[in-house]
Amino acid sequence: MRFFIDTADLDQIKEAKELGILDGVTTNPSLMAKSGITGAKNIEDHYKKICEVVDGDVSAEVIATDFKGIVSEGEYLATLAPNIVVKVPMIKDGIKAISHFSSKGIKTNCTLVFSAGQAILAAKAGATYISPFVGRIDDINWDGIALIRDIAEIYAVQMYDTEILAASIRNAKHIVDSARAGADIATCPLHTITGLFKHPLTDIGLEKFLADHRKGNPS
Ligand code: G3P
């Protein structure tokens, strides 16, 4: 499984990169606004900065919701850096645009996916990635991980190339469960990635190893 970080915060992106386990970045308009990045020019510049830090794919989301608008915005975003992936919402015009981008060799991430049917449409249109929102499905008392499992099964049976990018990951368990369910990638806030480190027996074990070492090697 690959790890993307789900943030527009450059410090967090750099911290994840320093861990040596970062494969890419996803952003969305809410994350940009949360980092205080507003206005088309600032947003563009910010994407360029992120792409300079990260070698892997960086998802940049379109704001337009009509076919022509999505295509012109997406084609422009794709010129900002070679690792830009155009993030497009799961709507009719979005699917049309994904099919267009796919024919032009522009990578896409179909976002706001909440059902297996939507995942099939995105794969048929040639999306590079789909983003099923695990946490938001759990929020309405459905099963986000079951959706990942379902899509993984369908994509394997149908031999679709589209990769499953588990999104709206809220905790370390979501990452582990997504890996087991067949997600190709999890895109996570930094705290969920660092949450994977935590185990009390690791802390207790390390403390004991160091204490025993000190006993045999008094300073
Ligand atoms: O990748 C999508 C993600 O940013 C949404 O996460 O926590 O707002 O549901 P959340």
Boltz pocket constraint, residues with backbone or C-beta under 6 A from the ligand:
constraints:
  - pocket:
      binder: B
      contacts: [[A, 6], [A, 26], [A, 28], [A, 31], [A, 131], [A, 133], [A, 135], [A, 136], [A, 167], [A, 168], [A, 169], [A, 170], [A, 187]]
      max_distance: 6.0
